[in-house]
Structures are given as C-alpha cells and as structure tokens.
C-alpha cells in the first residue's frame, strides 16, 4: 500500500497483546493491508517488523504491541488512569470483525442499541429510551459525550441489582475510544473501558479492548469473560451492517436524536481527511 491515508499511516495501532504471544512462533497479522510479524526474541523482547523488511516504529504500552507504518507525529495514546495503583489493566483479547474499523468505533458509541442487543446486561425493555445528553469537541481533537444515563440490569459482573448508570464517552484518536462507566460498588468512581481498533483491510478489522476497572471482588477472568460476552453480541450486528465502510456524508444513513455521538464522530472523521474504512461519497 502507498500512503493513501496519512492520518492512519502515521498513527499508532495495536497489532498484538504480549500475554497472547507464543515465544515459539511468530504472530502474523495485517495493518492497513501491510503484512506484520510480531515475535519474542531470546531475551524476551518484542520484535515487530514488516514481512517485506521495510522499517516501522514499535512500542509496548498497556499490555499491547503498537506499531506505526509511517512517521509518528505523536506517541501512543496515553492512559493516565493506568498509573492508578488500585486500577489494574486487563487485556480482554483480540476479536476479528468483518467490517471497517470506524464501524466498530461507532457501534461502541451507540447508546441506542444497549437495550436491544445487550438486553439483560446493559439495558432492557422497557428501559430503552435514550435520555438527552451532550456532545462536545475535545481541545486536542476528537469528541466527548457527557450526561449519558442508561438503566442497566447488570452493568458488570459485580452488579447485584439494576441501576441507572452514568456514562462518559471519549474519542481521542480516529480508531481509539473509551468509556467511563459508574462502578456498581464505588458509585463515586468510574470503571474505564478502552477500545482500540486495528484497521486490517478497508472492510475488516481487529478490536483490542482494555479494561481499567476498580477492584470489586471480581476475578480478571470473570471480567474478561463478561466483556467478551458483550462484544460477541455486537459482532454479528456489525458484520451484517451495509455498507461495511462508515458513511461520512450527512444524509447517507438515517439518524435520530440518540445518534448524536455517531453524527459528531462522523463529522470529525470527515474533517480530518481520513479515507480508510469510510465512504466519503456525496
């Protein structure tokens, strides 16, 4: 691939998690159509390289292996909460999805689907109404949605009863988003879920979720399993959306008031000039 999308070409993307790598063999994947090989050498260091031996930049943060195919203009997205001593970082596990990376991000931002796709967990009938909320631009680029509130029967594995959950969504990079979600035990603090999406091809991607949740007696395995259950409910919905590339032009898909975050995300992507995994046709 030539540099047809400098926005993503010069950004950092996760391509593997250290905890899932096998020291005995290399992990092979694609990033923006480029074959990548990730391995662990005899000293235990990570080696990420293009299979055509062209140079790339690599880093390791938050349990994930990151690469940049071009010239990075900034570092891997910082997560200040990862430094909090009582907040462990849990790698959920990579999930391949047969749709574009921006579609996966948009689905993560969609409050309206919680009561239908995740009924019994993140929403339920008759609590399907999306209350008014705010969406604003972030100073450094991106968007933030605040005052989001949804009734959830089981907001997390530790939840013993349903309650109205406060949400804050942020999108700080085109393919990186996070959710601040009220903790069912420590109601004055938030659990944090990050979602980084690896753009594999124009119409396929790999999701890399991270959990930064407060200790509540739930084991990392149970927290990981809960999040995998939620994501696997989303996967068939995502893979059956048409078109697979996210439309950026207003009016190409019908929007309602609950889609305020999606509309803001699409408009922001359009303003960046990003072309990978999107449809910019008028």
Helices and strands as residue ranges (DSSP letters): H 6-9, E 13-17, G 18-20, E 27-31, E 34-40, E 46-50, E 57-61, E 64-68, G 80-83, E 89-97, H 101-108, G 111-113, H 114-117, E 134-137, E 143-152, E 163-173, E 176-182, E 190-201, E 204-212, H 220-239, E 246-247, G 257-259, H 260-272, E 278-279
